[in-house]
């Protein structure tokens, strides 16, 4: 999956440096470990809504085996909020019956990031 430089590139593509709004992307990864599609959403300055039903629907459309979630924190603090944690846990649980793995949820800032997987939260 992405390394640190890839994450910085993704953050720039998401427009993290240019907007005060949180940006969210779900990448749908095929059984061949390729990105089959993506779902994007824009929030406000302090939050973003991740619709589990929409993400699951898109994952099924793209026949995804894994999902990589990435969103930005314009505040500069990559630590997950209580809402980030609760939403990630809920999505993780919702994906299980569909045999789709939540690979990671990464929160990006311009120079730092937080990985739920690397921090033992997935």
C-alpha positions in Angstrom: 0.0 0.0 0.0 1.1 3.6 -0.1 4.3 4.7 1.5 4.9 8.1 3.1 5.8 9.9 -0.2 2.7 8.4 -1.9 0.6 9.8 1.0 2.0 13.3 0.6 1.2 13.1 -3.1 -2.3 11.9 -2.3 -2.8 14.8 0.2 -1.8 17.3 -2.5 -4.1 15.7 -5.0 -7.0 15.9 -2.5 -6.3 19.6 -2.2 -5.4 19.5 1.5 -3.1 22.4 1.3 -5.6 24.6 -0.6 -8.8 24.2 1.2 -10.1 24.6 4.8 -12.5 21.7 4.2 -11.9 18.1 5.1 -11.6 15.9 2.0 -12.4 12.2 2.0 -11.6 9.4 -0.5 -12.4 5.7 -0.4 -10.2 3.7 -2.7 -11.7 0.3 -3.8 -9.0 -2.3 -4.2 -9.6 -5.3 -6.4 -8.5 -8.9 -5.8 -5.5 -8.2 -8.0 -4.5 -5.4 -5.5 -5.3 -2.6 -8.1 -7.4 0.5 -7.4 -10.6 -0.3 -9.2 -12.4 2.9 -8.3 -12.8 5.7 -5.8 -15.5 7.6 -3.9 -14.9 11.2 -2.9 -16.7 13.5 -0.5 -16.1 17.0 0.9 -16.9 18.1 4.4 -16.6 21.3 6.4 -13.6 22.7 8.3 -13.9 20.2 11.2 -15.8 17.1 10.0 -16.9 15.0 7.1 -19.6 12.4 6.8 -18.7 9.0 5.6 -21.9 7.1 4.5 -21.3 3.4 5.1 -24.2 2.4 2.8 -22.7 4.4 -0.1 -19.2 3.1 0.5 -20.5 -0.5 0.6 -22.6 0.0 -2.6 -19.6 1.4 -4.4 -17.3 -1.4 -3.1 -19.8 -4.0 -4.5 -20.0 -2.1 -7.8 -16.2 -2.2 -8.2 -16.0 -5.8 -6.8 -13.6 -4.6 -4.2 -11.9 -6.9 -1.8 -10.3 -4.1 0.3 -11.0 -0.5 1.0 -8.4 2.2 1.8 -9.9 5.3 3.4 -8.0 8.6 3.3 -9.2 11.9 4.6 -7.6 15.2 5.5 -7.5 17.3 8.6 -6.9 20.9 7.6 -6.2 21.7 11.3 -2.7 20.2 10.9 -3.4 17.6 13.6 -3.6 14.1 12.1 -4.9 12.4 15.3 -8.4 10.9 14.8 -11.4 12.5 16.5 -13.9 10.4 18.5 -16.1 10.7 15.4 -13.3 9.4 13.1 -12.8 6.4 15.4 -16.5 5.6 15.8 -17.2 5.9 12.1 -14.2 3.7 11.2 -15.2 1.0 13.7 -18.8 1.1 12.3 -17.7 0.8 8.7 -15.3 -2.0 9.6 -18.2 -4.0 11.2 -20.5 -3.2 8.3 -18.0 -4.6 5.7 -17.5 -7.9 7.4 -20.7 -9.6 6.1 -19.7 -8.6 2.6 -16.2 -10.2 3.0 -14.6 -6.8 2.3 -11.6 -5.8 4.3 -11.0 -2.3 5.6 -7.3 -2.2 4.8 -6.6 1.1 6.5 -8.0 4.6 7.4 -5.3 7.2 7.0 -5.7 10.8 8.2 -3.4 13.2 6.3 -2.1 16.7 7.1 0.4 18.6 5.0 3.5 17.0 6.7 2.2 14.2 8.9 -0.3 11.4 8.8 -2.1 8.9 11.2 -2.7 5.3 10.2 -5.4 3.3 12.0 -3.7 0.1 11.0 -0.2 1.1 12.1 -1.6 2.3 15.4 -3.3 -1.0 16.1 -6.8 0.3 15.7 -7.8 -2.0 12.8 
